[in-house]
Amino acid sequence: MNETAHGEKKQTVTRTIEAPAKDIFRILTLPARHQEFDGSDMVRADEKSQRIQQVGDTFVMNMHAESQGGDYQRENHVVAYDENKLVGWKPGPVGGEPGGWQWVYQLEPVDQDTTEVSLTYDWSQVTDQELLAKNIFPAISSDQMDQSLARLQSLV
């Protein structure tokens, strides 16, 4: 399966947040703050990462999920970056290649103090047959993604 109920290999949630895009972007690009807005409750802390500044940057997150055997780490490879507009990354094992899924936040100003924020979780590039055979995608629900945006909203 590895698809949504609508047969897709990605899902997007959107929320209008009463804050300027630059303030939201500042939070999204600081891995030390990711645990604060993670709606899946899997992110525990960053591993002393720097602010995301460009495509090609990487940052390591300390994670926890019983389905993953408890505590583990993910190295995130930044694949999308447009200041105050777009940031996205593909997780993978530390020191390894990304697994084919990605997280992308897109910020669209409504006015100077309001921003429409879209979060997309896309697993369409996963090719690992062993992983696909586990039929775990989407590993994060759209409700959990919406919770991430709600938590992000509370931070600005």
C-alpha positions in Angstrom: 0.0 0.0 0.0 2.2 2.8 1.3 -0.4 5.3 0.1 -2.9 7.6 1.7 -6.6 6.7 1.6 -6.7 8.8 -1.6 -3.9 6.7 -3.2 -1.2 9.3 -2.9 2.4 9.1 -1.7 2.4 12.4 0.0 0.2 14.5 2.2 0.0 18.2 2.9 -1.6 20.2 5.7 -2.0 23.9 5.7 -2.7 26.5 8.4 -2.9 30.3 8.5 -0.7 31.6 11.2 -0.9 35.1 12.6 2.8 35.9 12.3 5.2 37.2 9.7 6.9 34.6 7.5 10.4 35.7 8.7 9.4 34.8 12.3 8.1 31.4 11.4 11.1 30.7 9.1 13.5 31.6 12.0 12.0 28.8 14.1 11.9 26.3 11.3 15.5 26.8 10.4 16.8 26.3 13.9 17.0 22.5 14.6 17.2 23.2 18.3 13.6 24.3 18.2 12.2 21.3 16.2 11.3 19.3 19.3 9.0 22.2 20.3 6.7 21.9 17.3 7.0 18.2 16.4 3.4 16.8 16.4 4.6 13.2 16.2 6.4 13.5 19.5 9.3 11.5 18.0 11.9 14.4 18.0 13.8 14.6 21.2 16.5 17.2 20.6 19.0 18.3 18.0 22.6 17.1 18.2 24.2 20.6 18.5 23.2 21.6 15.0 23.7 25.0 13.4 20.9 27.1 11.9 19.9 25.8 8.4 21.3 28.3 5.9 21.2 26.6 2.5 20.6 23.5 0.4 23.3 20.9 1.2 23.3 21.6 5.0 22.8 18.7 7.3 21.6 18.4 10.9 21.3 15.5 13.2 18.2 14.9 15.4 17.9 12.6 18.4 14.6 10.7 18.0 12.5 8.2 19.8 9.9 5.7 18.5 9.0 2.3 19.8 8.6 1.1 16.2 12.3 2.0 15.7 13.4 0.2 18.8 13.5 3.2 21.0 16.1 6.0 20.8 17.9 6.6 17.4 19.3 9.4 15.4 18.5 10.8 11.9 20.7 13.0 9.8 18.6 15.4 7.8 19.8 16.6 4.4 18.5 20.1 3.4 17.0 19.8 -0.1 14.9 23.0 -0.3 15.8 26.5 0.9 14.4 29.9 0.0 14.8 32.4 2.8 11.4 33.2 4.5 9.6 31.1 1.9 10.7 27.4 1.8 12.7 24.9 3.8 12.8 21.1 3.5 14.9 18.1 4.3 15.3 14.4 3.7 16.1 12.2 6.7 18.5 9.3 6.7 20.8 7.3 8.9 23.7 9.3 10.3 26.5 9.1 7.8 24.3 7.5 5.2 22.0 8.5 2.3 18.5 9.8 2.9 15.8 7.2 2.8 13.7 8.9 0.1 11.0 10.7 2.2 11.1 14.4 2.8 9.5 17.2 4.8 8.9 20.6 3.2 7.5 23.7 4.8 6.3 26.4 2.4 5.5 29.9 3.7 3.1 32.1 1.7 2.6 35.6 3.2 -1.1 36.6 3.3 -0.1 40.1 4.5 2.8 41.5 6.6 1.6 39.8 9.8 -0.1 36.7 8.5 1.4 33.6 6.8 -0.2 30.5 5.2 2.1 27.6 6.2 2.0 24.3 4.3 3.8 21.2 5.5 4.2 18.4 3.0 5.4 14.9 3.9 6.4 13.1 0.6 7.6 9.5 0.5 7.2 9.0 -3.3 11.0 8.6 -3.7 11.4 5.7 -1.3 12.9 2.8 -3.3 14.1 0.5 -0.5 12.0 -2.6 -1.1 12.6 -4.0 2.4 11.3 -0.7 3.9 8.4 -0.6 1.5 7.5 -4.2 2.3 6.9 -3.1 5.9 4.0 -0.9 4.6 4.7 1.9 7.1 4.0 4.9 4.9 2.7 7.3 5.8 4.5 6.9 9.1 3.1 10.2 10.3 -0.6 11.0 10.1 -2.0 14.2 8.7 -3.4 14.8 12.2 0.1 14.7 13.6 1.2 17.0 10.9 -1.6 19.4 11.7 -0.5 19.3 15.3 3.0 20.3 14.2 1.5 23.4 12.6 -0.6 24.1 15.7 2.5 23.9 17.9 4.4 26.1 15.5 1.7 28.7 15.7 1.9 28.7 19.5 5.6 29.5 19.2 5.4 32.7 17.2 
